[in-house]
Amino acid sequence: MEIDELTLHWLAGYLEGEGSFCAAMPSMSNSPFVCVKTTDEDVAEKVATIFGNKHYQGFNKGFAEKGWKQSYEAKMTGIRAIALMNALRPLMGTRRQTQIDNAIASYKGDQLHALSPERRAELQQRARSGENVLELAKEFGVSKSYSYYVRNGEHEPRGHSSVVERHPSKVYVVGSNPTTRSEDWGHSSMAEQLAHNELDLGSSPSAPTTTLLVNFPLQIQPTTLYWLAGILEGEGSFMAGSPSSPNTPKIVITTTDEDIAERVAQIFGVKCHQVSARREGAKIPYMVSLRSSTAHDFMRALYPLMSQRRQSQIEKALENYRYSPRRSLTTEEVKAIKKMLFDGIRIKDIAAELGVGYESVRDIKRRRNYKTL
């Protein structure tokens, strides 16, 4: 099984928020699994493609009557799931690593199908004599379904061997070098205004994928950006600024995993905050929030990596955003702003008349900047 490095990081981020790493049942100890359940069919299809299988509709009895969305699932089971878990583990948070360890520990595949012909014959004879198949499966260290195959004298399940031990497969991580994608999301002047705000992931097969430069105060690795896209796909929110502050779009993520919140906060260059639990006894949630121009730049960088639903959220969040180069105000502009504030003119009206940012006027009013003028 091969998976490119960027896809692996995206999958790690998404499974961090929306995935499940489950141990095998005692009667099927060769079947730990990784699964995803989501209402975004395109995301389920993408995950299923990475898993190497197909996604399918979840069983949602009565959901339509309640107005709930159809869910979709993608799942990987057995030794391939173990291989994927081993590849993902270094990229996951503490809680998910514990789940992966438990799932891997439940796997007994190395012993499950090492029955000699004599042991197989004994199992078949005892099963046909009426002994409980489940108890026999536990005694012989095989799965219940395998015991039924032996009892009935059928061919063994595909890929199983009664004498040759099977060992978990491996996931081979290969390099990836996706081409830059740039879209105009319905904003007539946005492409020109942000002509230098481009995503550069390299243009040749030999180009390195270790550094990604985006035109805001941050250098971010492609693997980090893909991981961020994955976690925000599952747990993030992309919101527009208020009508009075259209240049303050916001990205928010809330999680009960403090280490994940701190990692996102480090990428954003902000701090994570503890918020109150919704009910007594619930886990403590942590929130990370990013707003204004930096949030805008991240949304632009993340947009090509997101699902259709998330792309729609980003489009709405940036619909009224107007890019303006950052600059220092002149002495005359500061004095004019202070006079207009003294006269009782609203902040947004001052910003519109003078062609400056809302935040610049607001900070002057709150005496955060230009106190001496």
N, C-alpha and C positions, 0 to 999 in steps of 0.2 A: 504494500500500500504506500503510495507516494502522495505527499501533500506539500504545497509550497509554503514557505516560511510566513508570508504575509497572511495567507488564508488560515494557517494554524493560529496565528495571533488573533485574527478576527474571531475565529471559532472559540478560542479561549475566553475572549471578552464576552461573547454572546452567551456561552454556556455558564459563565460566572453569574450572569443575571438570570437566565431562563432555563438552564439545563438541569438535568438530574443524573447523578451517578449512583446506580443502584446495585447492591450486592445480589448475588444469585440466591434463589430459594434453596432450601435444603434438598428438595427433591430434584432440582435442576442446577446442580452446583457448577456446571460448565457454562452457565448463561448469565453472568453479570451483564449489565447493559447501560448504555448512555442514551438518553432520549430528550427530546424537546417537544413541547406542546405550545402552540401559538395560534393566534387568530390571523396572522399575516401569512397567506399562502405562499407568497414569493419568498419569504424568509424560510418557511418550512421546506420549500423546494430546494433552496440553496443549501441548507444544512443536509438534506437528504442526498444531494449530489456529492457533497463532501464525504458523506458516509458511504457512498457507493451503492445506494438503493433508492427507492421511491418513497415519497411522502404519502400520507393517506389521511382521510378525514377522521377526526375524533368522534367518539360516540357521545353525542349531545342530546340525549333523550329529553324532550320537553323544552330545549333551549329556544327553538323557533317561536313557541308560544309566549315565551318570556321576553322576546326581542333581543336575545343574546346572539353574538356572532358565532359563526361556524368555526370550530377549532381544527387545527391540522397538526399532525404528529410526524416526527422523523425519529428513527430508532436504529441503533446498532447493537448487536448482541454477540456474546461469545469471545473468542480469542481476538477477533478484530477490534472489539470494544476495549479489551485489555491493552492491546497495542496502542490504540488511540489515547487511552487514559495515561499510559506511561509517557507518551509524547507531550500531553497537555499538562501534566502535573506541575512541572517547574514554573508554568505561567499562571497558575491558579492561586487564589487566596487561601488562607489557612483553613477555613471551613470546608472548602471544596477539596483541598488536598486530603483532609481527613476522610471525606466521603469516598474519594478515589482509593485511598489505602484500604478502607473496609471492603470496597467492591473487589479489589484485586486479591485481598486475603481470602475472600469467599470462593475464589476460582480454584477448582481442583482438577483442571483439565489434564494435568500431567499424569494423573493416576486413573482418570475416568475410563480410558479406553486401552488399558494395558492388560486386559484379560487374556490369559493363555487359552488355547482351545479346550483344555481340561476344565478350567474355571468357567468358561462359557457354557460347556456342556452341563456342569453341575448347576449353574444358575437356571438353565433351561429346564432341567429335570425337576428341580424344586419348585419352580414357578408353575409348571404344568401339573404338579401334584396338588396344587391348591394353596400353597403358602402365599402370604401377602406380598404383592409385588413391591410395594413401597418399602416394606421392611427388608426385603431382599436387596433392593437398590442401595439402602444404607449400609447393609452388611458387606456387600461386594464393592462399595465405593463407586457406583455408577449412577447415572441419572434414571429417573423413573421411566422416561420414554425409551431409553436404551434397553431397560429390562423388558419392556413390552415387546420390543423388536426381537429380543432373544427368545422370549417365551413363545412368540408366534412363529418363530422360524423364518422371519422375513429378512430381507437384505438390510444391512446396517444403514443408518442414516448417512446421507451423502457426506463424504469427508471424514467419516469415522473409521477407525481401524481397531480390531480387537487385540492386536499384538504389537503394533507400533505406537509408541508414545507420541502424542502431539504436543508441540511446544508453541506458545503464543507467537504470532507473527509480529513483525516490526513495522513501524511507520517511518518511512524515509522522508526527511524534510529536505526539500530542494529549494534553491534560490528562486526568487521571484523578482521580476522587474516590470511592473505594469506601466503602460503608457499613461501620460497625463490626459485627463479628461477635463474639458472646460465647457460648461453649458451656460447659455443665457436663460435664466429662469423666468423670463417674461418681463424683465426690467430693461427698458430700452437703453438706458444710459449706464447700467451697472458694469457691463464689460469694459467700457471705456474708462469709467471712473476707477476701476480696480485692475487696470491693465497690468500693473506690476504685482498684483496679489495673486500669484499663480502657484500651483502645486507642481513641484519638480521632483519626479521620482526617477529621473535618468532616462535617456533616450536611446541607449544602445544596450544590447544584451550583456555587454561587459561592464556597464556602468554600475558603480557601487550602490547598494541599497541601504547604507548605514546612516545616511544623513538626508533629512528632508528639510528644505528651506522654504518657509512661507513668510511673506512680507509682513510679519508682526513680530514683536519682541520675543521670539522664541525659536529655537531650533529643535526639531522633533524628529525622531527616527521613524521611518515608515512602519516598522513593526509596532511602535507605540501608537501611531495614528490608527492603524488597523485594529489594535486591541481596544482603543478608545471608541472606535466606531461600533465594535461588537457590544461593549458594555452599555453604551448609550442606546443602541438598538433595542436592548432588552429593558433597561431601567431608566433611560433618560427622558427629558422633556425639553422641547424647543418652543419657546414662547416669544410672542411679539411684545414690544414695549407698549406702554399705555398711549392713548391718543395724544396726550400732551408731551410724551417723551418717545417719539417713534424711533429714535436712535439708541434705544436701550433694550435690544432683544436679549433674551436670557436663556441659558442652558442650565438645567437643574437635574441633579441626580440624588436620590435618597436611597440609602441601603443600611442594613443592620450590620454589615461587615465593616468594621472600622478600618481595617487594613486596605480594603478596596477604596473606601472613601478617601483615605489619605493618599493613595496612589493617584486617583483622579485629580485631587486637589493639587498634588505636586505637578502634574501635567499642565493644569490650568494656571499654576502660579498663584493659587489662593489658599485659604485655609478651609478645612472642613469643620462643621459645627454640629454639636449634639443637639437634637431636638427632643421634645417631649413625646413619650410613647402614647399611643392612642388609647390604650387601656392598661390597667394595672396588671403587672406580670408579663407584659409583652417585652420583646427585645428593644433595646435602645436604638433608635434610628439615627443615622448621621447624614447630613446634607452638605452638598457642595454646589455652589452657585457661581455662575460666571455671567457677566452682563456687558452691555455696551459694545464698543468697537472690537474688543478682543473676542467676545462671544460671536460677533458677526464674522470675524475672520475664521474662527474655528468652524462655524457652520458652513462657510464656503469650502473649507478644506475637506470637511466630512461628507458633504452632500453626495458626491459620486459613490460613496461606499454604503449609503443607507438604502433602506427599503422604500417602496413607493409611498407608504403611509408616512414615514419619517421625512421623506423628501417634501411631501405636501406640507408638513408642519414647518419645515425650514422655509419654504417659499412664503407661507403666511407670516412667519416671524420676520422675514426680511422685506415684506411687501412694501412697507412705508419707510424702510431704512434709506437714508440719504447719506452717502459717503461724503465726508469733508476732511481734507487734509488737516492734520493737527498742526497748530501754530500758536505762537504766543501773541497775546493781544497787545496792541499798541497802547501807549499812555492815553491818547485821545479816546480810544475805544473804551478803555476802562472808566475814564471820567464820564463819558456819555452814558455808559451802562449804569453807573452809580446815580447819575442825575435822574435817569428814567425810572430807576427803582425808587428813588426818593419821591418822585411824582406819582407813584402808585401804579405804574404800567406793569402788566403781567410779564412774567419771565419769558413765556413762549412768544409773546408779541415782540419783546426786545430782541430775542434771538432771531426771529424772522426778519425784523427790520434791518438789523445790523449784519445779518449773515454769519452769525457765530453759533456755536453749539449751545444747546439748552443747559447742559451741565456747567459750561463756563460761566454763564450768567447766574445760575443757581449757586455756584461756589462763591461767587463774589458777594451775593446777597447774604450768604451764611458766613461771610468773612473768613473763608478758607484760603482764598488767594487774594493777592494785590491789596493787602491790608494797609500798606503805607501810602498808597495813592489817594 
